[in-house]
Amino acid sequence: MASLAVGIILAVLAPLIITANVLVAIALLRLIWKTGYKGHYFVLNLAAADALVGLSVAGLIRDELFERSHPPHMFCVLRMAFVTTSSAASILSLTLVACYRHLAIRKPFHYHQLVTGMRVGLHLVGLWLLAGIVGFLPLLIPGFQKIPLEEKCSFFGVFHLRYMLIVSCMGFFPALFLFIYLYCDMLKIASVHVQQIREVERAGLARGTTSDMKAMRTVAMLIGCFVLSWLPFFIAGIVQTVCTECFPYRVLESYLWLLGLCNSLLNPLLYSYWQKDVRRQLSQLAAGVKRKALRVGKGCCFPSRGTKSIPTVSCLQLQD
């Protein structure tokens, strides 16, 4: 029954993750084509990584819904390696976005000189190489794999808990601490800016600090969603590694992992809300699709003026 519930949740979550991130990616591509701003490549990479998370977990739906489905061991190892790679790429992309946003706030006048196309490309390639190493580490070190058993394909069904411990201590927690530090520092800088603007407002020289306060609240939401999504899974994984009987195995394998996957759905929603340009592109995209649908509908039902109508053929003519 629990496996069926997980399968249903995955069947709903995976298409939502893919759809949301593909829409944000399309909006970002349109925005990059119009503005050429290189900073959007990092959010685009985040959307691509999150979309791959949705695609990689979509293959697990059948295994969860049908408990008798047991794919070959090596196929399961490769599948979980792709799931881990895409999840690691999502977390690293989020951290890379934080690094460049921190750079834009710390050095606003030198940002465009520092963020060159070559550096952006090298950082993105390095990110995916690191994510690939993390995800495919059990294939490089077979000791991280479990002995093949006749059970459904799952992360802890094919990987040892010590692999989870290494990923947590060498990958997740350093990225988490860096992510929190960068965004907290940006909050501090933003608070200083708000105080300066308020002093100017008191002098009657300027109005409004709403945008700064919204940015600070959005940053706090990003930190909170990231921590709440992934931290329980990795903490429970460490506890499970140290004491296998201290924590319910099924809760860690299914529900806390699903909570981490939800971050791949929250990322496009939060970033599209944060960036007005992305939100504007999404609204324009939706308006364009609506106009085309209305145009096609009118063209099929009612021929426009000045155009020749298609001659009709009656049923009697068809019979003749």
Long-range contacts (C-beta under 8 A, 24 or more apart in sequence): 2-250, 2-254, 3-64, 3-65, 3-67, 3-152, 3-254, 4-64, 4-65, 6-64, 6-254, 6-255, 6-258, 7-61, 7-62, 7-63, 7-64, 7-65, 8-65, 9-258, 10-57, 10-58, 10-60, 10-61, 10-64, 10-258, 11-61, 11-65, 13-54, 13-57, 13-258, 13-261, 13-262, 13-265, 14-54, 14-55, 14-57, 14-58, 14-61, 15-54, 15-58, 16-54, 16-265, 17-50, 17-51, 17-53, 17-54, 17-57, 17-261, 17-264, 17-265, 18-51, 18-54, 18-55, 18-58, 20-265, 20-268, 20-269, 21-47, 21-48, 21-50, 21-51, 21-54, 21-264, 21-267, 21-268, 22-47, 22-51, 23-268, 23-282, 23-285, 24-268, 24-271, 24-272, 24-278, 24-282, 25-51, 26-285, 27-272, 27-278, 27-281, 27-282, 27-285, 28-278, 28-281, 30-281, 30-284, 30-285, 31-277, 31-278, 31-281, 35-277, 38-115, 38-116, 38-117, 38-120, 39-100, 39-104, 39-115, 41-120, 41-124, 42-93, 42-96, 42-97, 42-100, 42-120, 42-124, 43-97, 43-271, 43-275, 43-278, 45-93, 45-96, 45-124, 45-127, 46-90, 46-93, 46-94, 46-97, 46-267, 46-271, 47-267, 47-268, 47-271, 49-86, 49-89, 49-90, 49-92, 49-93, 49-131, 49-264, 50-90, 50-264, 50-265, 50-267, 50-268, 52-82, 52-86, 52-89, 53-83, 53-86, 53-87, 53-90, 53-261, 53-264, 54-264, 55-86, 56-82, 56-83, 56-85, 56-86, 57-83, 57-261, 60-153, 60-154, 63-152, 63-153, 63-154, 64-152, 67-152, 69-152, 70-150, 70-151, 70-152, 70-153, 71-153, 73-148, 73-158, 75-153, 76-153, 76-157, 76-158, 77-138, 77-139, 77-145, 77-158, 78-139, 79-153, 80-153, 80-154, 80-155, 80-158, 80-159, 81-135, 81-136, 81-138, 81-139, 82-135, 83-135, 83-155, 84-134, 84-135, 84-155, 84-167, 85-131, 85-132, 85-134, 85-135, 85-136, 86-131, 86-135, 87-135, 87-260, 87-261, 87-264, 88-130, 88-131, 88-134, 88-135, 88-167, 88-171, 89-127, 89-128, 89-131, 90-263, 90-264, 90-267, 91-171, 91-172, 91-175, 91-230, 92-127, 92-130, 92-131, 92-175, 93-127, 94-179, 94-226, 94-267, 95-175, 95-178, 95-179, 95-182, 96-123, 96-124, 96-127, 98-178, 98-179, 98-182, 98-183, 99-178, 99-182, 101-182, 101-186, 102-182, 102-183, 102-185, 102-186, 105-186, 105-189, 105-190, 106-189, 134-167, 134-171, 137-163, 137-166, 137-167, 138-163, 154-253, 155-253, 155-257, 156-249, 156-252, 156-253, 157-253, 161-237, 161-240, 161-241, 161-244, 162-241, 164-234, 164-237, 164-238, 164-240, 164-241, 165-237, 165-238, 165-241, 168-234, 168-237, 168-238, 172-230, 172-234, 173-234, 176-226, 176-227, 176-230, 176-231, 179-223, 179-226, 180-223, 180-227, 183-219, 183-222, 183-223, 184-223, 186-219, 187-216, 187-219, 187-220, 190-215, 190-216, 190-219, 191-216, 215-274, 218-270, 218-273, 218-274, 221-270, 222-270, 222-274, 225-263, 225-266, 225-270, 226-263, 228-259, 229-259, 229-260, 229-262, 229-263, 229-266, 230-259, 230-260, 230-263, 232-256, 232-259, 233-257, 233-259, 233-260
